[in-house]
Amino acid sequence: MSRLPWGKLGLFAGGVLFGTAGIRILSSQDAKKCYTNATAAVLRAKDSVMETVTTVRENCDDILCDAKEINAARVASDAEAVIDDAAEAVIEDAAEAADKTGPTEE
């Protein structure tokens, strides 16, 4: 005498019934409206994110340009300081040379 596993057969039948009902629910008009609204919301969110990304990129470009201008001004200032230091050294050397040779007569 063989015993049928009624518990397992019941689970299988319940799964088939749930799967069939699930497919009908997922393919209904109400479900399609829900999918459409969810997709529209995702597209709106994407547009919002892209606007934010564009704004951030523009701000980054402005920051980069300003930083380059600051560095260029700093390089020019440092170059002027080197020139001023070199001019002072030449003047000091000339003054020392003049002191060593004595006063010049005109």
GIGI-V75798 format. One record per run of one state. SS is the DSSP state (alpha for helix, beta for strand, coil for the rest). FROM is the first residue (numbers start at 1). TO is the last residue. Records with the same first field share a line. If there is no record, write none. Layout:
BEGIN
SS: FROM-TO ; FROM-TO
END
This chain:
BEGIN
coil: 1-5 ; 27-28 ; 102-106
alpha: 6-26 ; 29-101
END
